[in-house]
Amino acid sequence: MNEKSKQRMKDQQQAIHDGLSSTFNLPVFEDEISESELPDQLNLFFVIYGDFQKTESPYFLLQEIYVVYVSEDNANVETTTIDIISIVDKINAISFDRTSKERLQKKDSDTYIDQVTVVFKRKVAYEY
């Protein structure tokens, strides 16, 4: 059941991972990271797949995809964000929705990191 959609979703996930890692040469994690995997300097991506929502069509669902860019000591956060949007938005059935940017203080430090969450929506066909 839904085999074609499942394969498309896997292909999209791989395209997101490959596009981010090859363009930026930064680690890409899905959903979470263990403390032992944390690099010394926080420059990395998380890709988080959100909940499904109904659409007006009985044959399609929408799913939010969150690409979280964590950046330390990078003055080019905004321009990098534009590149992230370009990479993921060109993947079939995925479209850019919005961004959210935060500056976060590192624990027990006076150092700050930028965290930009880029939100995309993907259309997923399913058997109704």
C-alpha positions in Angstrom: 0.0 0.0 0.0 1.3 3.5 -0.9 4.5 2.0 -2.2 5.0 4.7 -4.8 4.6 7.5 -2.2 6.9 5.8 0.2 9.7 5.5 -2.4 9.2 9.2 -3.4 9.5 10.2 0.3 12.7 8.2 0.7 14.1 9.8 -2.5 13.2 13.3 -1.2 14.8 12.6 2.2 18.0 11.5 0.4 18.0 14.5 -1.9 17.6 16.9 1.1 20.5 15.2 2.9 22.8 15.0 -0.1 22.0 18.6 -1.2 22.8 20.1 2.2 25.9 18.0 3.0 27.5 18.4 -0.4 26.8 22.1 -0.7 27.8 23.2 2.8 30.1 20.3 3.8 28.4 20.2 7.2 26.9 17.3 9.1 23.2 16.6 8.6 21.2 14.8 11.3 17.7 13.6 11.2 15.5 14.5 14.1 18.1 14.5 16.9 21.7 14.2 17.9 23.4 12.5 20.8 25.7 14.5 22.9 28.6 12.3 21.9 28.0 13.2 18.2 28.1 17.0 18.8 31.0 18.7 17.0 33.3 21.1 18.9 31.9 24.0 16.9 28.2 24.1 16.3 27.7 24.2 12.5 25.3 21.6 11.4 21.8 20.8 10.1 18.9 18.9 11.6 16.1 17.7 9.3 12.9 17.0 11.1 9.8 15.6 9.5 6.6 17.0 11.0 3.0 15.9 11.2 0.7 15.2 8.2 -2.3 17.5 7.5 -5.4 17.0 5.4 -5.7 19.0 2.2 -8.8 19.9 0.1 -8.1 16.8 -2.0 -8.9 13.4 -0.6 -5.8 12.0 -2.4 -3.1 14.2 -0.9 -1.7 15.1 2.5 0.7 17.9 3.4 3.7 17.3 5.7 5.9 20.0 7.2 9.7 19.5 6.9 11.9 21.6 9.2 15.5 22.2 8.1 17.2 23.6 11.2 20.5 25.3 10.5 22.7 25.8 13.6 25.6 28.1 13.1 28.4 29.4 15.3 30.7 32.2 14.2 29.1 32.7 10.8 28.4 36.2 9.6 26.6 34.9 6.5 23.6 33.3 8.1 21.1 35.1 5.9 22.8 34.3 2.6 23.3 30.7 3.7 19.5 30.6 4.5 18.7 31.6 0.9 20.9 28.8 -0.4 19.2 26.3 1.9 15.8 27.4 0.5 17.1 27.1 -3.1 18.4 23.5 -2.5 15.3 22.1 -0.9 12.7 24.0 -2.8 13.8 22.6 -6.1 13.0 19.0 -4.9 9.9 17.7 -6.5 6.6 18.2 -4.5 8.4 20.2 -1.8 7.9 24.0 -1.4 9.2 26.7 0.8 6.9 28.1 3.5 8.7 30.3 6.0 11.7 30.8 8.2 12.2 31.5 11.9 15.6 32.8 13.3 16.8 32.8 16.9 20.0 33.7 18.7 20.7 31.2 21.5 23.3 31.5 24.2 25.6 28.4 24.7 25.4 26.8 28.1 27.8 28.3 30.7 29.2 30.7 28.1 28.9 34.2 26.7 29.0 32.7 23.2 25.9 32.8 21.0 24.8 30.7 18.1 22.3 31.3 15.4 19.5 28.8 14.7 17.5 29.2 11.6 14.5 26.9 11.0 13.5 26.8 7.4 10.0 25.3 7.0 8.9 23.5 3.8 5.8 21.7 3.0 5.6 18.5 0.9 2.6 17.1 -0.9 2.2 13.4 -0.3 -0.2 11.2 -2.3 -1.9 8.4 -0.4 -4.4 5.7 -1.1 -7.8 6.9 0.0 
